[in-house]
Amino acid sequence: MSDQNQELTKGRTCIALSFDSAMFTQGRECIKTILKHWDGNGEICVLSLGLKDTETEWLRQIGVRVETNTAGIPVFSGAPLYAVAMTCRPWLRDLFPGFELYMWIDADVRIASPGAFMFYLHNAAGNSDAIVITQEVDPTYCFVSNPQIAGNYHREKFRRIKATHGDQLALSMEYFYCFNAGVFAMHRDSLVWEAYQTNIRRAILTEFDHMKEQDAMNIAIFQTGQVCIAPAIMNWLCSISFPAFDSETSCWVRPAWPQLAIPVLHLTNSNNVISVNAENMTFYQAYRLKGLTE
């Protein structure tokens, strides 16, 4: 790490995740990639959602801090337990106090390069009012390149935001491509935290939808105007555009020119069933088959 980056990331960092037993395998493999590529000053912290004793013990043996107290985290009425892994995100400073920088990573993310941490934490340290986050925009993404899919993407977003936050905000965000909440970093003093919390509290008064937490974050960014936008390779949505593998560099890359190396692979929609060579399998099985994860 360069002297400049050491200076910018000298404060203690919390790398935060949350998952249940159903996602333990994903979380375990995610943490393995974090340990491989992160040499930072801080801790990996997991909010346990009913993990088994053996799973918790594995985490603690590798130095991960495990928190089990979810009291005070707003929840959607009737939502599955895994929804806490979404609504907890604006309260990372309360769950894991004492850190300067916070980086959230979904359990279905795989870190492929130390450059991921360099980018997110460098920019969070240097932009203390803002959030560092990736927008869901790349020319190879189907909901960008395909007009019919794009239309559905925006209609569904408009419907959710209107039902939760009202007509004015829905119209303001109608044709906006969202920031993806699966990976982000913020300084403890970021202005986005409070707005994010307020929007989550409003969202949980409505019917559960797994995208409403991300909407709450996007509206907080829109309201504060405080954002450092990461390129798509910093949170690549693999189910939306399957990455290519460059055998010369041994890196996963964009599947179109320019074939930039991808530091953050997000194994989205892992449970969805797809057809690969006339065989039905889940995205996660396809990811394993292609070597994106163990």
C-alpha positions as CSV (number, residue, x, y, z in Angstrom):
1,M,0.0,0.0,0.0
2,S,1.4,3.4,-0.9
3,D,2.2,6.0,1.8
4,Q,-0.7,8.2,0.6
5,N,-3.2,5.4,0.9
6,Q,-1.8,4.3,4.3
7,E,-2.3,7.9,5.5
8,L,-5.9,8.0,4.2
9,T,-6.9,4.7,5.7
10,K,-5.0,4.9,8.9
11,G,-8.2,5.0,11.0
12,R,-9.6,1.7,12.1
13,T,-11.9,0.1,9.5
14,C,-15.0,-2.1,10.0
15,I,-15.6,-4.6,7.2
16,A,-19.2,-5.5,7.9
17,L,-21.4,-8.4,6.8
18,S,-24.6,-10.1,8.0
19,F,-26.0,-13.5,7.1
20,D,-27.9,-16.5,8.4
21,S,-27.1,-20.2,8.2
22,A,-28.7,-20.5,4.7
23,M,-26.1,-18.0,3.5
24,F,-23.2,-19.2,5.7
25,T,-21.4,-20.9,2.8
26,Q,-21.6,-17.7,0.8
27,G,-20.5,-15.6,3.7
28,R,-17.6,-18.0,4.5
29,E,-16.3,-17.8,0.9
30,C,-16.7,-14.0,0.8
31,I,-14.7,-13.7,4.0
32,K,-12.0,-15.9,2.6
33,T,-11.6,-13.4,-0.3
34,I,-11.5,-10.5,2.1
35,L,-8.8,-12.1,4.2
36,K,-6.8,-12.8,1.0
37,H,-6.8,-9.2,-0.3
38,W,-7.3,-6.9,2.7
39,D,-4.3,-5.8,4.7
40,G,-6.1,-3.0,6.5
41,N,-6.2,-1.7,10.1
42,G,-9.5,-2.9,11.6
43,E,-11.8,-5.8,11.9
44,I,-14.1,-8.0,10.0
45,C,-17.5,-7.9,11.8
46,V,-20.5,-10.1,11.2
47,L,-24.0,-9.6,12.5
48,S,-25.2,-13.2,13.0
49,L,-28.8,-13.9,12.1
50,G,-29.2,-17.2,14.0
51,L,-25.9,-18.8,12.9
52,K,-25.2,-22.3,14.3
53,D,-22.6,-22.6,17.1
54,T,-20.2,-24.4,14.7
55,E,-20.6,-21.6,12.2
56,T,-20.0,-18.9,14.8
57,E,-17.0,-20.8,16.1
58,W,-15.5,-21.0,12.6
59,L,-15.8,-17.2,12.3
60,R,-14.3,-16.5,15.7
61,Q,-11.4,-18.9,15.0
62,I,-10.3,-16.9,12.0
63,G,-10.5,-13.6,13.9
64,V,-14.0,-12.4,12.9
65,R,-16.0,-10.4,15.4
66,V,-19.5,-11.8,15.8
67,E,-22.5,-9.7,17.0
68,T,-25.8,-11.4,17.8
69,N,-27.8,-8.5,19.2
70,T,-30.3,-7.2,16.6
71,A,-32.4,-5.3,19.1
72,G,-33.1,-1.8,17.8
73,I,-32.8,-2.6,14.2
74,P,-36.0,-1.7,12.4
75,V,-37.7,-4.6,10.6
76,F,-40.5,-5.1,8.1
77,S,-43.5,-6.7,9.6
78,G,-43.7,-10.3,8.5
79,A,-40.4,-10.2,6.7
80,P,-38.0,-13.2,6.7
81,L,-35.1,-13.1,9.1
82,Y,-32.6,-12.4,6.3
83,A,-34.2,-9.0,5.8
84,V,-32.4,-7.8,8.9
85,A,-29.2,-8.1,6.8
86,M,-30.7,-5.3,4.7
87,T,-32.2,-3.0,7.3
88,C,-29.2,-3.2,9.6
89,R,-26.9,-1.3,7.2
90,P,-27.7,2.2,8.2
91,W,-27.0,1.2,11.8
92,L,-23.5,-0.2,11.4
93,R,-22.0,2.6,13.6
94,D,-24.3,1.5,16.4
95,L,-23.8,-2.3,15.9
96,F,-20.0,-1.9,15.7
97,P,-18.9,1.4,17.3
98,G,-15.5,2.8,17.5
99,F,-14.4,2.7,13.8
100,E,-13.5,5.6,11.5
101,L,-14.4,3.8,8.2
102,Y,-17.2,1.4,7.5
103,M,-17.4,-0.9,4.5
104,W,-20.4,-3.1,3.9
105,I,-20.0,-6.2,1.8
106,D,-22.9,-8.6,0.9
107,A,-22.2,-12.3,1.6
108,D,-22.6,-13.1,-2.1
109,V,-19.7,-10.8,-3.0
110,R,-16.2,-12.1,-3.9
111,I,-13.2,-9.7,-3.6
112,A,-10.8,-10.4,-6.5
113,S,-8.1,-7.7,-5.9
114,P,-6.6,-5.5,-3.1
115,G,-7.6,-2.6,-5.4
116,A,-11.2,-3.0,-4.2
117,F,-10.2,-1.9,-0.6
118,M,-7.8,0.7,-1.9
119,F,-10.6,2.3,-3.9
120,Y,-13.5,2.2,-1.4
121,L,-11.5,3.1,1.7
122,H,-9.3,5.7,0.1
123,N,-12.3,7.5,-1.2
124,A,-14.4,7.1,2.0
125,A,-11.5,8.6,4.0
126,G,-11.0,11.4,1.5
127,N,-14.8,12.2,1.2
128,S,-16.0,12.1,4.8
129,D,-19.4,13.5,4.0
130,A,-20.2,11.1,1.2
131,I,-20.9,7.4,0.5
132,V,-18.6,5.5,-1.9
133,I,-20.9,3.2,-4.0
134,T,-21.3,1.7,-7.5
135,Q,-24.2,2.6,-9.8
136,E,-25.9,-0.2,-11.7
137,V,-24.7,1.1,-15.1
138,D,-22.7,-0.8,-17.7
139,P,-23.4,-1.1,-21.4
140,T,-23.4,-4.9,-21.1
141,Y,-26.1,-4.9,-18.4
142,C,-29.3,-6.2,-19.8
143,F,-31.4,-3.5,-18.1
144,V,-29.3,-0.9,-19.7
145,S,-28.9,-2.4,-23.2
146,N,-32.4,-3.9,-23.7
147,P,-35.2,-1.4,-23.9
148,Q,-37.9,-3.8,-22.7
149,I,-36.0,-4.9,-19.7
150,A,-34.9,-1.3,-19.0
151,G,-38.6,-0.3,-19.0
152,N,-39.5,-3.0,-16.5
153,Y,-36.5,-2.0,-14.3
154,H,-37.7,1.6,-14.1
155,R,-41.4,0.8,-13.8
156,E,-40.8,-1.5,-10.8
157,K,-38.6,1.1,-9.1
158,F,-41.2,3.8,-9.7
159,R,-43.9,1.6,-8.2
160,R,-41.9,0.8,-5.1
161,I,-40.8,4.4,-4.4
162,K,-44.3,5.8,-5.0
163,A,-45.9,3.4,-2.6
164,T,-43.3,4.0,0.1
165,H,-42.0,7.6,-0.3
166,G,-44.7,9.3,-2.4
167,D,-45.3,10.7,-5.9
168,Q,-42.7,13.5,-5.9
169,L,-39.7,11.3,-5.0
170,A,-40.9,8.6,-7.4
171,L,-41.0,11.0,-10.2
172,S,-37.6,12.4,-9.3
173,M,-36.1,8.9,-9.4
174,E,-38.2,7.6,-12.3
175,Y,-35.5,7.1,-14.9
176,F,-32.5,6.9,-12.6
177,Y,-30.3,3.8,-12.5
178,C,-29.8,2.8,-8.9
179,F,-26.8,2.6,-6.7
180,N,-26.3,-1.0,-5.6
181,A,-26.4,-1.4,-1.8
182,G,-24.4,-4.7,-1.9
183,V,-21.0,-2.9,-1.5
184,F,-20.4,0.6,-0.1
185,A,-18.1,2.5,2.2
186,M,-18.6,5.5,4.4
187,H,-16.8,7.5,7.0
188,R,-18.4,7.6,10.4
189,D,-19.2,11.3,9.8
190,S,-21.0,10.8,6.5
191,L,-24.1,12.8,6.0
192,V,-25.8,9.8,4.3
193,W,-26.2,7.7,7.5
194,E,-29.0,9.8,9.1
195,A,-31.0,10.2,5.9
196,Y,-30.6,6.5,5.2
197,Q,-32.0,5.6,8.7
198,T,-34.9,8.0,8.2
199,N,-35.8,6.4,4.9
200,I,-35.6,2.8,6.3
201,R,-37.9,3.8,9.2
202,R,-40.4,5.0,6.6
203,A,-40.0,1.9,4.4
204,I,-40.7,-0.6,7.2
205,L,-44.2,0.8,7.6
206,T,-45.0,-0.7,4.2
207,E,-45.2,-4.2,2.8
208,F,-41.8,-6.0,2.6
209,D,-39.9,-5.9,-0.7
210,H,-36.3,-6.9,-0.8
211,M,-35.5,-3.8,-3.0
212,K,-37.0,-1.2,-0.6
213,E,-33.8,-1.0,1.5
214,Q,-31.8,-0.2,-1.6
215,D,-34.4,2.4,-2.5
216,A,-34.0,4.0,0.9
217,M,-30.3,4.3,0.4
218,N,-30.7,5.8,-3.1
219,I,-33.2,8.4,-1.9
220,A,-30.7,9.3,0.9
221,I,-28.0,9.8,-1.7
222,F,-30.4,11.9,-3.8
223,Q,-31.4,14.0,-0.7
224,T,-27.9,14.7,0.5
225,G,-26.1,14.9,-2.8
226,Q,-23.1,13.2,-1.1
227,V,-21.8,10.4,-3.3
228,C,-18.5,9.2,-4.7
229,I,-19.5,7.0,-7.7
230,A,-17.5,3.9,-8.3
231,P,-17.3,2.3,-11.8
232,A,-19.3,-0.9,-12.5
233,I,-16.2,-3.1,-12.1
234,M,-16.1,-2.2,-8.4
235,N,-19.4,-4.1,-7.8
236,W,-20.0,-6.3,-10.9
237,L,-23.4,-7.8,-11.1
238,C,-22.6,-11.2,-12.4
239,S,-26.1,-12.4,-13.1
240,I,-26.8,-9.3,-15.2
241,S,-23.7,-9.6,-17.2
242,F,-21.5,-12.7,-16.8
243,P,-17.9,-11.7,-16.6
244,A,-15.2,-13.2,-19.0
245,F,-12.0,-14.7,-17.8
246,D,-8.6,-13.5,-19.2
247,S,-6.3,-16.5,-19.1
248,E,-3.2,-14.3,-19.7
249,T,-3.8,-12.2,-16.6
250,S,-5.8,-14.8,-14.6
251,C,-8.4,-12.1,-14.0
252,W,-12.1,-11.8,-14.4
253,V,-12.9,-9.0,-16.8
254,R,-15.7,-7.1,-18.5
255,P,-17.2,-9.3,-21.2
256,A,-16.8,-6.6,-23.8
257,W,-14.1,-4.1,-24.8
258,P,-12.4,-2.6,-22.9
259,Q,-11.9,-5.9,-20.9
260,L,-11.1,-4.2,-17.6
261,A,-10.2,-6.4,-14.7
262,I,-13.0,-6.7,-12.1
263,P,-11.9,-6.2,-8.5
264,V,-15.4,-7.0,-7.0
265,L,-17.6,-9.8,-8.2
266,H,-21.2,-9.8,-6.9
267,L,-22.8,-13.2,-7.4
268,T,-26.3,-11.8,-7.6
269,N,-29.5,-13.9,-7.9
270,S,-27.6,-17.0,-6.8
271,N,-30.8,-19.0,-6.1
272,N,-32.4,-18.2,-9.5
273,V,-32.6,-21.1,-11.9
274,I,-31.2,-20.7,-15.4
275,S,-30.4,-23.0,-18.3
276,V,-26.8,-23.7,-19.1
277,N,-26.1,-25.9,-22.1
278,A,-29.7,-27.2,-21.9
279,E,-29.2,-28.1,-18.3
280,N,-31.2,-26.3,-15.5
281,M,-29.1,-25.1,-12.6
282,T,-29.0,-22.2,-10.2
283,F,-26.9,-19.2,-10.9
284,Y,-24.7,-20.2,-7.9
285,Q,-24.1,-23.6,-9.5
286,A,-23.2,-21.9,-12.7
287,Y,-20.8,-19.5,-10.8
288,R,-19.1,-22.6,-9.2
289,L,-18.9,-24.4,-12.6
290,K,-17.2,-21.3,-14.1
291,G,-14.8,-20.9,-11.2
292,L,-16.2,-17.6,-9.8
293,T,-16.4,-19.2,-6.3
294,E,-15.6,-22.4,-4.4
